[in-house]
Amino acid sequence: MAGKLNCVIVSVDGSEESMNALNWTLDNIKLKPHDPDSQEPQGSIVILHVQSPPSIAAGLNPGAIPFGGPSDVEVPAFTAAIEAHQKRITQAILDHALEICAKKKANVKTQVVIGDPKEKICDAVEEMKADLLVMGSRAFGPIKRYKFST
């Protein structure tokens, strides 16, 4: 692709497909080069990971409290443990993505947001004014993989 892209977001979730999308981006996308005569920054690739909000439902389901007690009570120790676990997963995903980038000598930025992936990815594209969003696909539909020619 032409080297006029200012911001490309690659959404990663740790899956093989998302890492393939990152590899594809690094191999095929050309960013806007730095122009020393201009005030505009060089184009950038942003690796985006959306982490689920910590909740008992995301990790453990203790079930209803017997004798009619509330069933949606969150226990702080469980929430803290789940949050710590999610942070470790997020860090492992980013470490893997950055390892891929280092092998290709690519300079990238990372961003982690917490929430629903559908909403947060769209929000990030808007906020960063991204020119392109690249995501992996599990290919449940008729198209398994599409190769772009460059």
DSSP file with accessible surface (Angstrom, degrees, kcal/mol):
  #  RESIDUE AA STRUCTURE BP1 BP2  ACC     N-H-->O    O-->H-N    N-H-->O    O-->H-N    TCO  KAPPA ALPHA  PHI   PSI    X-CA   Y-CA   Z-CA
    1    1 A M              0   0  100      0, 0.0    29,-0.3     0, 0.0     4,-0.1   0.000 360.0 360.0 360.0 153.6    0.0    0.0    0.0
    2    2 A A    >   -     0   0   69      1,-0.1     2,-1.5    27,-0.1     3,-0.5  -0.155 360.0-115.1 -59.8 149.4    1.1    3.6   -0.6
    3    3 A G  T 3  S+     0   0   30      1,-0.2    28,-0.2    26,-0.1    -1,-0.1  -0.265  89.7  97.7 -83.8  50.6    3.2    5.2    2.0
    4    4 A K  T 3   +     0   0  169     -2,-1.5     2,-0.4    26,-0.3    -1,-0.2   0.244  47.0 119.1-118.2  10.6    0.7    7.9    2.9
    5    5 A L  B <   -a   31   0A  31     25,-0.8    27,-2.8    -3,-0.5     3,-0.2  -0.657  37.5-174.9 -84.4 129.7   -0.8    6.3    6.0
    6    6 A N  S    S+     0   0   66     -2,-0.4    38,-2.7     1,-0.3     2,-0.4   0.848  72.2  18.3 -87.2 -41.0   -0.5    8.3    9.2
    7    7 A C  E     -b   44   0B  12     36,-0.2   124,-2.8   122,-0.2   125,-1.2  -0.969  58.8-179.8-142.0 122.9   -2.0    5.8   11.7
    8    8 A V  E     -bc  45 132B   0     36,-2.5    38,-3.1    -2,-0.4     2,-0.5  -0.988  13.4-157.1-120.7 126.3   -2.5    2.1   11.4
    9    9 A I  E     -bc  46 133B   0    123,-2.6   125,-3.0    -2,-0.5     2,-0.5  -0.903   4.2-166.6-104.4 131.7   -4.1    0.1   14.2
   10   10 A V  E     -bc  47 134B   0     36,-3.0    38,-2.8    -2,-0.5     2,-0.5  -0.976  13.2-148.8-115.5 116.8   -3.6   -3.6   14.6
   11   11 A S  E     -bc  48 135B  14    123,-2.2   125,-0.5    -2,-0.5     2,-0.4  -0.757  18.2-173.3 -88.4 124.8   -5.9   -5.2   17.1
   12   12 A V        +     0   0    1     36,-2.9    38,-0.4    -2,-0.5    82,-0.1  -0.938  23.8 170.8-122.0 141.1   -4.4   -8.2   18.9
   13   13 A D        -     0   0  100     -2,-0.4     3,-0.1     2,-0.2    -1,-0.1   0.245  64.0 -96.0-126.5   7.9   -6.1  -10.6   21.3
   14   14 A G  S    S+     0   0   34      1,-0.3    -2,-0.0    79,-0.1     2,-0.0   0.259  83.5 129.8  95.7 -12.5   -3.3  -13.2   21.5
   15   15 A S  S  > S-     0   0   34      1,-0.1     4,-1.9   121,-0.0    -1,-0.3  -0.327  71.3-116.8 -73.5 159.2   -4.8  -15.5   18.9
   16   16 A E  H  > S+     0   0  143      1,-0.2     4,-2.4     2,-0.2     5,-0.2   0.892 116.1  56.5 -60.2 -38.0   -2.7  -16.9   16.0
   17   17 A E  H  > S+     0   0   70      1,-0.2     4,-2.0     2,-0.2    -1,-0.2   0.892 105.9  48.5 -63.3 -40.6   -5.0  -15.0   13.6
   18   18 A S  H  > S+     0   0    3      2,-0.2     4,-1.9     1,-0.2    -1,-0.2   0.886 111.8  49.3 -70.3 -33.7   -4.3  -11.6   15.3
   19   19 A M  H  X S+     0   0    8     -4,-1.9     4,-2.6     2,-0.2    -2,-0.2   0.869 108.8  53.3 -72.1 -33.3   -0.6  -12.2   15.3
   20   20 A N  H  X S+     0   0   65     -4,-2.4     4,-2.7     2,-0.2    -2,-0.2   0.896 107.4  52.2 -63.2 -38.9   -0.8  -13.2   11.6
   21   21 A A  H  X S+     0   0   10     -4,-2.0     4,-2.4     2,-0.2    -2,-0.2   0.902 109.3  49.3 -63.3 -39.9   -2.6   -9.8   11.0
   22   22 A L  H  X S+     0   0    0     -4,-1.9     4,-2.6     2,-0.2    -2,-0.2   0.944 111.8  48.1 -63.7 -47.2    0.3   -8.1   12.8
   23   23 A N  H  X S+     0   0   47     -4,-2.6     4,-2.1     1,-0.2    -2,-0.2   0.921 111.5  50.7 -58.3 -44.3    2.9   -9.9   10.7
   24   24 A W  H  X S+     0   0   46     -4,-2.7     4,-2.0     1,-0.2     5,-0.3   0.924 110.4  49.8 -60.6 -44.1    0.9   -9.0    7.5
   25   25 A T  H  X S+     0   0    0     -4,-2.4     4,-2.5     1,-0.2    -2,-0.2   0.938 110.9  48.1 -61.1 -47.4    0.8   -5.4    8.5
   26   26 A L  H  < S+     0   0   26     -4,-2.6    -1,-0.2     1,-0.2    -2,-0.2   0.845 117.1  43.6 -63.7 -32.3    4.5   -5.2    9.2
   27   27 A D  H  < S+     0   0   86     -4,-2.1    -1,-0.2    -5,-0.2    -2,-0.2   0.752 127.7  24.0 -82.1 -26.7    5.3   -6.9    5.9
   28   28 A N  H  < S+     0   0   29     -4,-2.0     2,-0.5    -5,-0.2    -3,-0.2   0.650  95.5  87.1-120.0 -20.4    2.8   -5.0    3.7
   29   29 A I     <  -     0   0   10     -4,-2.5     2,-0.5    -5,-0.3   -27,-0.1  -0.761  52.6-160.5 -94.9 129.9    1.9   -1.6    5.0
   30   30 A K        -     0   0  113     -2,-0.5   -25,-0.8   -29,-0.3   -26,-0.3  -0.930  12.3-151.3-109.2 123.7    4.0    1.4    4.2
   31   31 A L  B     -a    5   0A  40     -2,-0.5   -25,-0.2   -28,-0.2   -28,-0.1  -0.453  33.3 -82.6 -89.3 164.5    3.6    4.4    6.5
   32   32 A K        -     0   0   41    -27,-2.8    11,-2.5    -2,-0.1   -28,-0.2  -0.476  54.0-125.8 -63.4 125.8    4.0    8.1    5.7
   33   33 A P        -     0   0   87      0, 0.0     2,-0.3     0, 0.0    -1,-0.1  -0.323  29.1 -90.7 -73.5 160.9    7.8    8.8    6.0
   34   34 A H        -     0   0  109      8,-0.1     3,-0.1     9,-0.1     8,-0.1  -0.541  36.4-158.0 -71.3 130.2    9.2   11.5    8.2
   35   35 A D    >   -     0   0   76      5,-0.5     3,-2.0    -2,-0.3     5,-0.1  -0.934   6.0-159.7-110.9 109.7    9.5   14.8    6.4
   36   36 A P  T 3  S+     0   0  104      0, 0.0    -1,-0.1     0, 0.0    -2,-0.0   0.755  92.1  57.1 -63.4 -20.3   12.1   17.0    8.1
   37   37 A D  T 3  S+     0   0  156     -3,-0.1     2,-0.3     2,-0.0    -3,-0.0   0.518 101.4  70.4 -85.8  -5.1   10.6   20.1    6.4
   38   38 A S  S <  S-     0   0   40     -3,-2.0    -3,-0.1     2,-0.2     0, 0.0  -0.811  71.8-141.2-114.6 154.5    7.1   19.4    7.9
   39   39 A Q  S    S+     0   0  194     -2,-0.3    -1,-0.1     2,-0.1    -2,-0.0   0.578  73.7 105.8 -83.8 -12.3    5.7   19.6   11.4
   40   40 A E  S    S-     0   0  107     -5,-0.1    -5,-0.5     1,-0.1    -2,-0.2  -0.478  72.9-121.0 -72.7 138.6    3.7   16.4   10.8
   41   41 A P        -     0   0   99      0, 0.0    -1,-0.1     0, 0.0     3,-0.1  -0.298  32.7 -91.3 -74.0 162.4    5.0   13.3   12.6
   42   42 A Q        -     0   0  116      1,-0.1    -8,-0.1    -8,-0.1   -36,-0.1  -0.343  54.1 -90.5 -65.7 153.0    5.9   10.2   10.8
   43   43 A G        -     0   0    7    -11,-2.5     2,-0.3   -38,-0.1   -36,-0.2  -0.225  48.1-154.4 -63.0 157.5    3.2    7.6   10.4
   44   44 A S  E     -b    7   0B  22    -38,-2.7   -36,-2.5    -3,-0.1     2,-0.5  -0.973  17.9-138.1-139.8 152.5    2.8    5.0   13.1
   45   45 A I  E     -bd   8 108B  11     62,-0.5    64,-2.6    -2,-0.3     2,-0.5  -0.936  22.7-160.7-105.2 128.7    1.5    1.5   13.8
   46   46 A V  E     -bd   9 109B   7    -38,-3.1   -36,-3.0    -2,-0.5     2,-0.7  -0.957   8.9-148.9-114.3 123.4   -0.4    1.1   17.0
   47   47 A I  E     -bd  10 110B   0     62,-3.3    64,-2.4    -2,-0.5     2,-0.5  -0.837  21.9-164.0 -89.4 118.8   -0.9   -2.4   18.5
   48   48 A L  E     -bd  11 111B   0    -38,-2.8   -36,-2.9    -2,-0.7     2,-0.4  -0.898  12.2-177.1-110.7 130.4   -4.2   -2.3   20.4
   49   49 A H  E     - d   0 112B  13     62,-2.3    64,-2.1    -2,-0.5     2,-0.6  -0.996  13.5-152.3-125.1 130.7   -5.3   -4.8   22.9
   50   50 A V  E     - d   0 113B  18    -38,-0.4     2,-0.4    -2,-0.4    64,-0.2  -0.913  13.0-159.6-104.1 118.1   -8.7   -4.7   24.6
   51   51 A Q  E     - d   0 114B  13     62,-3.2    64,-2.4    -2,-0.6    36,-0.0  -0.786  21.6-115.2 -96.9 137.4   -8.8   -6.2   28.0
   52   52 A S        -     0   0   61     -2,-0.4    64,-0.1    62,-0.2     3,-0.1  -0.415  38.0-101.6 -66.4 145.9  -12.1   -7.4   29.5
   53   53 A P        -     0   0   67      0, 0.0     2,-0.2     0, 0.0     5,-0.1  -0.431  45.4-100.6 -66.9 142.6  -13.1   -5.4   32.6
   54   54 A P        +     0   0   31      0, 0.0     2,-0.3     0, 0.0    25,-0.1  -0.468  62.3 141.6 -67.7 128.5  -12.4   -7.4   35.8
   55   55 A S    >>  -     0   0   29     -2,-0.2     4,-0.8     1,-0.1     3,-0.8  -0.975  62.6-112.1-158.4 158.6  -15.4   -9.1   37.2
   56   56 A I  H >> S+     0   0   12     -2,-0.3     4,-1.5     1,-0.2     3,-1.1   0.906 117.2  60.8 -60.5 -36.6  -16.3  -12.4   38.8
   57   57 A A  H 34 S+     0   0   93      1,-0.3    -1,-0.2     2,-0.2     4,-0.1   0.824 100.3  55.8 -62.0 -28.7  -18.3  -13.3   35.7
   58   58 A A  H <4 S+     0   0   54     -3,-0.8    -1,-0.3    -5,-0.1    -2,-0.2   0.747 130.2   5.6 -76.7 -21.8  -15.1  -13.0   33.7
   59   59 A G  H << S+     0   0   47     -3,-1.1     2,-0.4    -4,-0.8    -2,-0.2   0.711 127.2  20.5-127.3 -51.1  -13.2  -15.5   35.8
   60   60 A L     <  -     0   0   86     -4,-1.5    -1,-0.4    -5,-0.3     3,-0.1  -0.936  49.0-158.6-127.9 147.2  -15.1  -17.3   38.5
   61   61 A N        -     0   0  140     -2,-0.4     3,-0.1     1,-0.1    -4,-0.1  -0.845   9.4-179.7-125.3  95.5  -18.8  -17.8   39.0
   62   62 A P        -     0   0   83      0, 0.0    -1,-0.1     0, 0.0    -5,-0.0   0.624  37.8-135.8 -72.6  -9.4  -19.4  -18.5   42.7
   63   63 A G        -     0   0   35      8,-0.1     2,-0.1    -3,-0.1    -3,-0.0  -0.156  42.8 -31.0  81.0 177.2  -23.1  -19.0   42.1
   64   64 A A        -     0   0   74      1,-0.1     7,-0.2    -3,-0.1     3,-0.1  -0.359  65.2-111.3 -70.1 147.9  -26.0  -17.6   44.1
   65   65 A I     >  -     0   0   80      5,-0.4     4,-0.8     4,-0.3     3,-0.4  -0.651  43.7-107.0 -77.6 132.4  -25.6  -17.1   47.8
   66   66 A P  T >4 S+     0   0   91      0, 0.0     3,-0.7     0, 0.0    -1,-0.1  -0.131  95.7  32.1 -60.0 158.0  -27.8  -19.6   49.7
   67   67 A F  T 34 S-     0   0  211      1,-0.2    -2,-0.0    -3,-0.1     0, 0.0   0.825 132.8 -58.3  66.3  34.3  -31.0  -18.5   51.5
   68   68 A G  T 34 S+     0   0   79     -3,-0.4    -1,-0.2     1,-0.2     3,-0.1   0.639  87.8 151.6  80.5  15.6  -31.9  -15.7   49.1
   69   69 A G    <<  -     0   0   27     -4,-0.8    -4,-0.3    -3,-0.7    -1,-0.2  -0.219  59.1 -72.5 -72.5 168.8  -28.8  -13.5   49.4
   70   70 A P        -     0   0   77      0, 0.0    -5,-0.4     0, 0.0     3,-0.3  -0.358  37.2-158.4 -63.7 141.5  -27.7  -11.3   46.5
   71   71 A S  S    S+     0   0   90      1,-0.2    -8,-0.1    -7,-0.2    -2,-0.0   0.494  83.9  58.4 -99.8  -5.5  -26.3  -13.2   43.5
   72   72 A D        +     0   0  131      2,-0.1     2,-0.3    -7,-0.0    -1,-0.2   0.097  69.5 134.2-112.4  24.8  -24.3  -10.4   42.0
   73   73 A V        -     0   0   69     -3,-0.3     2,-0.5   -17,-0.0     0, 0.0  -0.565  46.0-145.8 -75.0 130.0  -22.1   -9.5   44.9
   74   74 A E        -     0   0   98     -2,-0.3    -2,-0.1   -18,-0.0     3,-0.1  -0.871   6.4-142.1 -99.5 129.5  -18.5   -9.0   43.8
   75   75 A V     >  -     0   0   61     -2,-0.5     4,-2.5     1,-0.1     3,-0.5  -0.799  10.1-139.4 -91.6 122.6  -15.9  -10.1   46.4
   76   76 A P  H  > S+     0   0  104      0, 0.0     4,-2.8     0, 0.0     5,-0.2   0.853 100.9  53.4 -53.4 -38.8  -12.9   -7.7   46.4
   77   77 A A  H  > S+     0   0   70      2,-0.2     4,-2.2     1,-0.2     5,-0.2   0.910 111.4  45.9 -64.7 -41.5  -10.3  -10.5   46.7
   78   78 A F  H  > S+     0   0   83     -3,-0.5     4,-2.7     2,-0.2     5,-0.2   0.935 113.3  49.8 -64.3 -45.2  -11.7  -12.3   43.7
   79   79 A T  H  X S+     0   0   28     -4,-2.5     4,-2.7     1,-0.2    -2,-0.2   0.925 111.8  47.9 -61.3 -43.8  -11.9   -9.1   41.7
   80   80 A A  H  X S+     0   0   58     -4,-2.8     4,-2.4    -5,-0.2    -1,-0.2   0.908 112.5  49.0 -64.6 -40.8   -8.3   -8.2   42.5
   81   81 A A  H  X S+     0   0   60     -4,-2.2     4,-2.2    -5,-0.2    -2,-0.2   0.916 112.9  47.1 -65.5 -41.5   -7.1  -11.7   41.6
   82   82 A I  H  X S+     0   0   15     -4,-2.7     4,-2.8     2,-0.2    -2,-0.2   0.925 111.9  50.6 -66.0 -43.2   -9.0  -11.6   38.3
   83   83 A E  H  X S+     0   0   74     -4,-2.7     4,-2.3    -5,-0.2    -2,-0.2   0.926 110.9  48.4 -61.1 -43.9   -7.6   -8.2   37.5
   84   84 A A  H  X S+     0   0   38     -4,-2.4     4,-1.9     2,-0.2    -1,-0.2   0.910 112.0  49.8 -62.9 -40.9   -4.1   -9.3   38.2
   85   85 A H  H  X S+     0   0   96     -4,-2.2     4,-2.2     1,-0.2    -2,-0.2   0.926 110.3  49.8 -64.2 -43.9   -4.5  -12.4   36.1
   86   86 A Q  H  X S+     0   0   22     -4,-2.8     4,-2.8     1,-0.2    -1,-0.2   0.884 108.6  53.0 -64.0 -37.0   -5.9  -10.3   33.2
   87   87 A K  H  X S+     0   0  116     -4,-2.3     4,-2.5     2,-0.2    -1,-0.2   0.892 108.4  50.4 -65.3 -38.4   -3.0   -7.9   33.4
   88   88 A R  H  X S+     0   0  153     -4,-1.9     4,-2.3     2,-0.2    -2,-0.2   0.910 111.7  48.0 -65.3 -40.7   -0.6  -10.9   33.2
   89   89 A I  H  X S+     0   0   76     -4,-2.2     4,-2.4     2,-0.2    -2,-0.2   0.941 111.8  49.8 -63.5 -46.6   -2.4  -12.1   30.1
   90   90 A T  H  X S+     0   0    9     -4,-2.8     4,-2.7     1,-0.2     5,-0.2   0.926 110.9  49.3 -58.4 -44.6   -2.4   -8.7   28.5
   91   91 A Q  H  X S+     0   0   98     -4,-2.5     4,-2.9     1,-0.2    -1,-0.2   0.911 109.9  51.1 -64.3 -39.2    1.4   -8.3   29.2
   92   92 A A  H  X S+     0   0   58     -4,-2.3     4,-2.2     2,-0.2    -1,-0.2   0.911 110.9  48.9 -63.7 -40.9    2.1  -11.7   27.7
   93   93 A I  H  X S+     0   0   18     -4,-2.4     4,-2.4     2,-0.2    -2,-0.2   0.944 113.9  45.2 -63.7 -47.2    0.1  -10.8   24.5
   94   94 A L  H  X S+     0   0   11     -4,-2.7     4,-3.0     2,-0.2     5,-0.2   0.903 110.9  53.7 -65.2 -39.2    1.9   -7.5   24.2
   95   95 A D  H  X S+     0   0   84     -4,-2.9     4,-2.0    -5,-0.2    -1,-0.2   0.922 110.3  47.6 -59.8 -43.4    5.3   -9.1   24.8
   96   96 A H  H  X S+     0   0   85     -4,-2.2     4,-1.9     2,-0.2    -2,-0.2   0.930 113.6  47.4 -63.6 -45.9    4.6  -11.6   22.0
   97   97 A A  H  X S+     0   0    0     -4,-2.4     4,-2.1     1,-0.2    -2,-0.2   0.922 112.6  48.6 -62.6 -42.8    3.5   -8.8   19.6
   98   98 A L  H  X S+     0   0   66     -4,-3.0     4,-2.6     1,-0.2    -1,-0.2   0.832 106.9  56.7 -69.0 -29.9    6.5   -6.7   20.5
   99   99 A E  H  X S+     0   0  105     -4,-2.0     4,-2.1    -5,-0.2    -1,-0.2   0.918 107.1  49.1 -64.5 -42.8    8.8   -9.7   19.9
  100  100 A I  H  X S+     0   0   16     -4,-1.9     4,-1.2     1,-0.2    -2,-0.2   0.932 112.7  48.1 -59.9 -44.9    7.3  -10.1   16.4
  101  101 A C  H  <>S+     0   0    3     -4,-2.1     5,-2.9     1,-0.2     3,-0.3   0.893 108.8  53.3 -64.7 -40.0    7.9   -6.3   15.8
  102  102 A A  H ><5S+     0   0   66     -4,-2.6     3,-1.4     1,-0.2    -1,-0.2   0.897 104.7  54.9 -64.0 -39.2   11.5   -6.6   17.1
  103  103 A K  H 3<5S+     0   0  153     -4,-2.1    -1,-0.2     1,-0.3    -2,-0.2   0.827 114.1  41.4 -63.0 -30.4   12.3   -9.4   14.7
  104  104 A K  T 3<5S-     0   0   78     -4,-1.2    -1,-0.3    -3,-0.3    -2,-0.2   0.290 111.9-122.2 -98.6   8.1   11.2   -7.2   11.9
  105  105 A K  T < 5 +     0   0  189     -3,-1.4     2,-0.4     1,-0.2    -3,-0.2   0.871  56.6 159.4  52.3  42.2   12.9   -4.1   13.4
  106  106 A A      < -     0   0   31     -5,-2.9     2,-0.7    -8,-0.1    -1,-0.2  -0.812  38.3-141.9 -99.4 134.9    9.6   -2.3   13.4
  107  107 A N        +     0   0  154     -2,-0.4   -62,-0.5    -5,-0.0     2,-0.3  -0.863  36.3 163.1 -95.2 115.0    9.0    0.7   15.7
  108  108 A V  E     -d   45   0B  22     -2,-0.7     2,-0.3   -64,-0.1   -62,-0.2  -0.849  32.5-132.4-129.3 165.9    5.4    0.5   17.0
  109  109 A K  E     -d   46   0B 126    -64,-2.6   -62,-3.3    -2,-0.3     2,-0.4  -0.817  19.8-146.2-111.2 157.4    3.3    1.9   19.8
  110  110 A T  E     -d   47   0B  65     -2,-0.3     2,-0.3   -64,-0.2   -62,-0.2  -0.933  13.7-177.0-123.6 150.7    1.1   -0.1   22.1
  111  111 A Q  E     -d   48   0B  62    -64,-2.4   -62,-2.3    -2,-0.4     2,-0.4  -0.981   7.3-163.7-145.8 135.7   -2.2    0.8   23.7
  112  112 A V  E     +d   49   0B  59     -2,-0.3     2,-0.3   -64,-0.2   -62,-0.2  -0.976  11.5 179.2-118.5 130.5   -4.4   -1.2   26.1
  113  113 A V  E     -d   50   0B  27    -64,-2.1   -62,-3.2    -2,-0.4     2,-0.5  -0.916  20.4-134.0-126.6 156.5   -8.0   -0.3   26.8
  114  114 A I  E     +d   51   0B  87     -2,-0.3     2,-0.3   -64,-0.2   -62,-0.2  -0.942  59.2  49.5-115.9 129.8  -10.5   -2.0   29.0
  115  115 A G  S    S-     0   0   12    -64,-2.4    -2,-0.1    -2,-0.5     3,-0.0  -0.968  93.6 -11.7 148.7-159.5  -14.1   -2.8   28.0
  116  116 A D     >  -     0   0   63     -2,-0.3     4,-3.0     1,-0.1     3,-0.3  -0.619  56.1-139.7 -77.1 123.7  -16.1   -4.4   25.2
  117  117 A P  H  > S+     0   0   57      0, 0.0     4,-2.6     0, 0.0     5,-0.4   0.878  98.8  55.7 -54.9 -41.5  -13.8   -5.1   22.2
  118  118 A K  H  > S+     0   0  160      1,-0.2     4,-1.3     2,-0.2     5,-0.1   0.929 117.0  35.6 -57.6 -46.3  -16.5   -4.0   19.6
  119  119 A E  H  > S+     0   0  118     -3,-0.3     4,-2.6     2,-0.2    -1,-0.2   0.920 118.1  49.3 -73.7 -45.7  -16.9   -0.6   21.2
  120  120 A K  H  X S+     0   0   69     -4,-3.0     4,-2.4     2,-0.2    -2,-0.2   0.849 109.1  51.5 -69.9 -33.8  -13.3    0.0   22.3
  121  121 A I  H  X S+     0   0   13     -4,-2.6     4,-2.3    -5,-0.3    -1,-0.2   0.946 112.8  46.2 -66.4 -45.3  -11.8   -0.8   18.9
  122  122 A C  H  X S+     0   0   77     -4,-1.3     4,-2.2    -5,-0.4    -2,-0.2   0.912 112.3  51.2 -61.8 -42.4  -14.2    1.6   17.2
  123  123 A D  H  X S+     0   0   60     -4,-2.6     4,-3.1     1,-0.2     5,-0.2   0.917 109.8  49.7 -59.9 -44.1  -13.5    4.2   19.8
  124  124 A A  H  X S+     0   0    3     -4,-2.4     4,-2.6     2,-0.2     6,-0.2   0.908 108.4  52.6 -64.3 -41.0   -9.7    3.9   19.3
  125  125 A V  H  X>S+     0   0   40     -4,-2.3     5,-2.0     1,-0.2     4,-0.5   0.930 114.6  43.1 -60.2 -43.8  -10.1    4.2   15.5
  126  126 A E  H ><5S+     0   0  149     -4,-2.2     3,-0.7     3,-0.2    -2,-0.2   0.939 115.1  47.8 -66.3 -49.3  -12.0    7.4   16.0
  127  127 A E  H 3<5S+     0   0  137     -4,-3.1    -2,-0.2     1,-0.2    -1,-0.2   0.879 118.6  39.4 -62.6 -40.0   -9.8    8.9   18.7
  128  128 A M  H 3<5S-     0   0   46     -4,-2.6    -1,-0.2    -5,-0.2    -2,-0.2   0.474 102.9-130.1 -88.3  -3.2   -6.6    8.2   16.9
  129  129 A K  T <<5 -     0   0  165     -3,-0.7    -3,-0.2    -4,-0.5  -122,-0.2   0.926  36.4-162.1  52.6  48.1   -8.0    9.1   13.5
  130  130 A A      < -     0   0   19     -5,-2.0  -122,-0.2    -6,-0.2    -1,-0.2  -0.332  23.7-156.1 -65.5 140.8   -6.7    5.8   12.1
  131  131 A D  S    S+     0   0   80   -124,-2.8     2,-0.3     1,-0.3  -123,-0.2   0.704  80.6  17.6 -84.0 -24.4   -6.4    5.4    8.4
  132  132 A L  E     -c    8   0B  45   -125,-1.2  -123,-2.6    -7,-0.0     2,-0.5  -0.991  59.0-157.8-153.0 138.8   -6.5    1.6    8.6
  133  133 A L  E     -c    9   0B  62     -2,-0.3     2,-0.5  -125,-0.2  -123,-0.2  -0.986  14.1-166.4-116.8 127.7   -7.6   -1.0   11.1
  134  134 A V  E     +c   10   0B  17   -125,-3.0  -123,-2.2    -2,-0.5     2,-0.3  -0.966  13.7 167.6-117.8 129.2   -6.1   -4.5   10.7
  135  135 A M  E     -c   11   0B  99     -2,-0.5  -123,-0.1  -125,-0.2     2,-0.1  -0.975  32.4-116.9-137.2 151.2   -7.6   -7.5   12.5
  136  136 A G        -     0   0   29   -125,-0.5     2,-0.4    -2,-0.3  -118,-0.2  -0.376  27.7-147.6 -77.9 164.6   -7.3  -11.2   12.4
  137  137 A S        -     0   0   84   -120,-0.1  -116,-0.0     7,-0.1    -1,-0.0  -0.999  18.9-145.8-137.7 141.2  -10.2  -13.4   11.4
  138  138 A R        -     0   0  170     -2,-0.4    -1,-0.1  -121,-0.0    -2,-0.0   0.488  41.3-133.1 -83.0  -2.9  -11.2  -16.8   12.5
  139  139 A A        +     0   0   16      1,-0.1    -2,-0.0     4,-0.0     6,-0.0   0.910  49.9 153.6  55.4  53.2  -12.6  -17.4    9.0
  140  140 A F        +     0   0  165      4,-0.0    -1,-0.1     2,-0.0     4,-0.1   0.710  58.5  69.9 -78.0 -20.0  -16.0  -18.9    9.9
  141  141 A G  S    S-     0   0   40      2,-0.3     0, 0.0     1,-0.1     0, 0.0  -0.053 109.4 -80.7 -86.9-167.4  -17.4  -17.6    6.7
  142  142 A P  S    S+     0   0  136      0, 0.0     2,-0.7     0, 0.0    -1,-0.1   0.747 112.1  74.4 -70.9 -22.1  -16.8  -18.7    3.1
  143  143 A I        +     0   0  117      1,-0.2    -2,-0.3     3,-0.0     3,-0.1  -0.818  55.6 178.1 -95.2 116.1  -13.6  -16.7    2.8
  144  144 A K        -     0   0  158     -2,-0.7     2,-0.3     1,-0.3    -1,-0.2   0.894  69.1 -11.8 -82.2 -43.7  -10.8  -18.4    4.8
  145  145 A R        -     0   0  161      2,-0.0     2,-0.5    -6,-0.0    -1,-0.3  -0.952  58.0-152.1-159.4 139.0   -8.0  -15.9    4.0
  146  146 A Y        -     0   0  155     -2,-0.3     2,-0.5    -3,-0.1    -3,-0.0  -0.966  10.6-155.6-118.2 126.6   -7.6  -13.1    1.6
  147  147 A K        -     0   0  148     -2,-0.5     2,-0.4     2,-0.0    -2,-0.0  -0.887   7.1-148.9-102.7 128.5   -4.2  -12.1    0.3
  148  148 A F        -     0   0  103     -2,-0.5     2,-0.4     0, 0.0    -2,-0.0  -0.762  13.6-133.7 -89.8 140.2   -3.6   -8.6   -1.0
  149  149 A S              0   0  122     -2,-0.4  -121,-0.0     0, 0.0    -2,-0.0  -0.785 360.0 360.0 -92.2 138.1   -1.1   -8.1   -3.7
  150  150 A T              0   0  124     -2,-0.4  -122,-0.0  -149,-0.0     0, 0.0  -0.731 360.0 360.0-113.0 360.0    1.3   -5.3   -3.2
